[in-house]
């Protein structure tokens, strides 16, 4: 992508005014997305994203300059612009490159760029047919498939010169059920760091179609969810979004290093109930949020965040590490060359516990069983989080009574972690896109079924 | 621009020679600058220049699509082959067509713009001064999440094989500050934003003052009891809700059963207090443009006129299917969709203070969160984490947080009691004044 000699010139130019570290990130990404709606294949769009970003540090000050023009002149010009923003500093020596390629081509069986779009389209048609066949109340099915092959080169003044290839594929189905007066929706969106073999190994398009259709039809016949403070059982899989929002973001160096997070300076303290162990693992082979190296070129790690309730680690990127005087945990991520990297989650989950799933519901009294979740958000400074329930059921006296819709769950992270009183035995992960300071990136969330003894349920 | 026009010439020529019947290129390029002050110093500094191009073209009357941000020797061949592969799979019953353009396009009224005169050093000083004033305002404000000054400029070119050649340019600034206040165990965050085209007119004093007032007034906020409450959504909270549900006015969504407004033209879908404008010619609007993304001339229209739905928003394809003319709302995002331009409730007579008086008792909501999750554009249902104030006797009383407000957007349109005079646009096309939405369900303690 860029020859080492040019990379060296760029790093030298970038640090010429006293920067004590510089990094070059180059990306070439080929992607394709397909969509089907109203029973017909609709849009197929093929894209190529190409560009580079140069980052310079002076102490904990960070400069970032990016461009989609990767010619020698343009990159040297970017390096000059970055250097111009540094006013005095220690400077640095540019160490000899230790060239490495960490891509693992053997992991991918069918590279997306080698598979014709027509073959991908068959999967969309299969999901559409299965969803429509599920119920006459289904009035619309949108199916989509998106894949990408991202080639990256990351080098820096510390001698790093590494290339990698990231391959991802994701299938999406969303449905609308209607009775003519009201519409309700359902969706499924499995994905992995895999090529087209995703469909041979992990994803059954028809099953996705039926899942999304069942959800929309169930919600069409659901009552509004009651409002108030109740016990809530949150199912495995995407239910893990509760940890992602209530705690995960607040353990990222992005907010911890500035002392903004409610969990700043609390390593070693009990911040969760003793039944909670939480992990952020960037190394799981083929997982949606995994990469071989992070976007700063560091090997990714399997990091325990909370061990039996005790806070043991933060997620740290290079700049966050400088601010915190701690080592990077391989957590530096970014959407593309157009974003400076920062500390981000990868595949984050609550580990399996020992509680019986049936007992959790049987002993909860009246409350909410949240079977499938939507996304959410958090304000790390206050810890206030929210996330949406896509498919919920009201529980009366320990028995699942009827489907409920339109609920969101809110609370404060430090509060809710201490109120988790059951953790089930089977951990499941699910795929999502996480938006934060360095853009929108793929992450897994996950957990076994858990129970929160009391949580504010926003219904109506 | 010469180099890119040569590239576009070559691309359109190659497309034609390779069997693409009609083709269109959208190209945009821009530069941006952003600086963030935090803890009294420049924390981050970003500069970028970027460009991107999308090609769409028909083969056998079917449309195909491709995009690139690489302009190397491979790019032209890749784009054309991708469009052909894409077109071959397109089975949609209603196809887009490349458009030769209109005879006349409206003129946008010029607005003052000083951004080319403001250098990096002035922006750095503004960011530092904004943060300093916020930090110095009150001992309870010990930190900020940053004070940011951001400027961007861009040019868009739309050219096609039917001879269309349109271009527009704009530049804007956005500046904001996010204080954090602590008092005992209470923490509150605030936000104040300014955006426009005259950066020299920004007063760090005013903006800092607004952020400080906002954050201090939220300290010690508590949930209210769950129940039904009269609610006024302040302009910024209402803007966020309107932006979330603006897709229901798209004819493209309606024709796909993704909006319940299908076939409702001419019917009362909202309270008589509601007139909703889509105005691409708004002076100084952030989404103002004389042409849309397929080259149709744009025009100003009331989408809802005193409660009655007068039209959905159309591109040429959805208009043809509905037997009407396009409203000039085509938006390219991969394929050709429909989107509003400057879209807002036409402001009413009363300011927020008068509306609060009229409400007497209830809640003023100043912030809603998680609209990407807690609001469902298909059903219209929403349940959103919110903060604001209790209103008693028409006066703002204690602050409120950790509550949700829940309702259905289609029902909210009908239950609106008053639309305020304080129309604001937060740096994008969709804007709103404060709106008295009647009664909503509130979940608290």
Contacts between the chains, C-beta under 8 A, distances in Angstrom:
chain1	res1	chain2	res2	distance
A	28	B	70	7.1
A	33	B	334	6.8
A	34	B	89	7.5
A	35	B	335	7.7
A	37	B	256	6.0
A	38	B	92	7.4
A	38	B	93	7.4
A	38	B	256	5.9
A	40	B	91	4.1
A	40	B	92	5.1
A	40	B	93	6.5
A	41	B	89	5.1
A	41	B	90	6.4
A	41	B	91	4.6
A	41	B	92	7.6
A	42	B	90	6.8
A	42	B	91	7.6
A	42	B	92	5.1
A	42	B	335	6.9
A	43	B	65	6.0
A	43	B	86	7.3
A	43	B	90	7.2
A	43	B	334	5.8
A	43	B	335	3.9
A	44	B	64	6.9
A	44	B	65	6.9
A	44	B	85	6.8
A	44	B	86	3.8
A	44	B	89	5.1
A	44	B	90	7.1
A	45	B	65	4.3
A	45	B	66	6.6
A	45	B	67	6.6
A	45	B	86	6.6
A	45	B	334	4.4
A	45	B	335	7.0
A	46	B	65	7.5
A	46	B	66	4.8
A	46	B	67	7.6
A	46	B	78	7.7
A	46	B	82	3.5
A	46	B	85	7.1
A	46	B	86	6.6
A	47	B	66	6.9
A	47	B	67	4.2
A	47	B	68	6.9
A	48	B	67	7.3
A	48	B	68	4.5
A	48	B	69	6.9
A	48	B	70	5.2
A	48	B	75	7.3
A	48	B	78	6.4
A	49	B	69	5.3
A	49	B	70	7.9
A	50	B	68	7.4
A	50	B	69	5.2
A	50	B	70	3.5
A	50	B	72	7.8
A	51	B	50	7.2
A	51	B	69	6.1
A	60	B	43	7.7
A	61	B	41	7.0
A	61	B	42	6.1
A	61	B	43	6.7
A	61	B	44	7.5
A	61	B	45	7.6
A	62	B	43	7.3
A	62	B	44	4.9
A	62	B	45	7.4
A	63	B	44	7.5
A	63	B	45	4.8
A	63	B	46	7.6
A	64	B	44	7.0
A	64	B	45	7.3
A	64	B	46	4.6
A	64	B	47	7.7
A	65	B	46	7.1
A	65	B	47	4.7
A	65	B	48	6.7
A	66	B	46	7.8
A	66	B	47	8.0
A	66	B	48	4.7
A	66	B	50	7.4
A	67	B	48	6.5
A	67	B	49	5.1
A	67	B	50	6.7
A	68	B	49	7.9
A	68	B	50	5.2
A	68	B	51	5.9
A	68	B	52	7.2
A	68	B	69	4.3
A	68	B	70	7.2
A	68	B	71	7.9
A	69	B	49	7.3
A	69	B	51	7.8
A	69	B	71	7.7
A	78	B	47	7.9
A	81	B	47	5.3
A	82	B	47	7.6
A	85	B	45	4.8
A	85	B	47	7.7
A	85	B	120	7.8
A	116	B	85	7.4
A	117	B	85	5.4
A	117	B	86	7.0
A	117	B	89	5.7
A	118	B	88	7.6
A	118	B	89	6.2
A	121	B	89	5.5
A	139	B	257	4.5
A	140	B	256	5.6
A	140	B	257	4.5
A	140	B	258	6.4
A	142	B	256	7.9
A	176	B	257	5.7
A	176	B	258	6.4
A	176	B	378	5.6
A	178	B	257	6.3
A	181	B	260	8.0
A	182	B	260	7.7
A	182	B	379	6.7
A	183	B	257	7.2
A	183	B	258	7.7
A	183	B	260	6.1
A	183	B	378	5.0
A	183	B	379	5.2
A	183	B	380	7.7
A	184	B	376	7.9
A	184	B	378	7.0
A	184	B	379	5.2
A	185	B	376	6.2
A	185	B	378	4.1
A	185	B	379	6.5
A	219	B	379	7.8
A	225	B	383	7.9
A	227	B	226	4.7
A	227	B	227	8.0
A	227	B	404	7.6
A	227	B	406	7.1
A	227	B	441	5.7
A	227	B	442	7.3
A	227	B	443	3.7
A	228	B	226	4.9
A	228	B	443	6.3
A	229	B	226	7.9
A	229	B	445	6.3
A	258	B	38	7.1
A	258	B	39	7.6
A	258	B	143	7.2
A	258	B	145	7.6
A	259	B	143	6.8
A	260	B	143	6.5
A	260	B	145	6.2
A	260	B	180	6.5
A	262	B	187	7.5
A	338	B	48	6.7
A	338	B	50	6.7
A	340	B	44	7.1
A	340	B	46	6.7
A	374	B	373	4.5
A	374	B	374	7.6
A	375	B	370	7.5
A	375	B	372	5.8
A	375	B	373	3.8
A	376	B	370	5.6
A	376	B	373	5.1
A	376	B	374	7.8
A	377	B	369	5.5
A	377	B	370	4.4
A	377	B	372	7.4
A	377	B	373	7.0
A	377	B	385	8.0
A	379	B	189	5.9
A	379	B	369	7.3
A	381	B	145	6.8
A	381	B	180	5.1
A	381	B	187	6.0
A	381	B	189	4.8
A	382	B	187	5.0
A	382	B	188	6.9
A	382	B	189	6.0
A	382	B	401	7.8
A	384	B	369	7.6
A	384	B	385	6.6
A	384	B	401	6.8
A	384	B	402	6.2
A	385	B	385	7.8
A	386	B	369	5.6
A	386	B	370	4.2
A	386	B	373	7.2
A	386	B	374	6.0
A	386	B	384	7.2
A	386	B	385	3.6
A	386	B	404	7.5
A	387	B	370	6.9
A	387	B	373	5.9
A	387	B	374	7.7
A	388	B	370	7.1
A	388	B	373	4.0
A	388	B	374	4.6
A	388	B	376	8.0
A	388	B	383	7.3
A	405	B	379	7.7
A	405	B	381	6.7
A	406	B	376	7.6
A	406	B	379	7.6
A	406	B	381	4.1
A	406	B	382	7.7
A	406	B	383	5.5
A	406	B	406	6.4
A	407	B	383	6.0
A	408	B	370	7.0
A	408	B	373	7.3
A	408	B	374	4.2
A	408	B	383	4.1
A	408	B	384	6.7
A	408	B	385	6.9
A	408	B	404	5.6
A	408	B	406	7.7
A	410	B	385	4.7
A	410	B	402	6.0
A	410	B	403	7.8
A	410	B	404	5.8
A	410	B	443	7.9
A	411	B	402	7.2
A	412	B	402	7.0
A	456	B	223	7.3
A	456	B	402	6.5
A	456	B	403	7.8
A	456	B	404	7.1
A	456	B	443	5.9
A	456	B	444	7.1
A	456	B	445	7.6
A	457	B	443	6.3
A	458	B	374	7.5
A	458	B	383	4.2
A	458	B	384	7.5
A	458	B	385	7.4
A	458	B	403	7.8
A	458	B	404	2.7
A	458	B	405	7.9
A	458	B	406	5.6
A	458	B	443	4.2
A	459	B	383	6.6
A	459	B	406	6.3
A	459	B	441	7.1
A	459	B	443	6.4
A	460	B	383	6.9
A	460	B	406	3.8
A	460	B	407	6.5
A	460	B	440	7.6
A	460	B	441	3.3
A	460	B	443	7.8
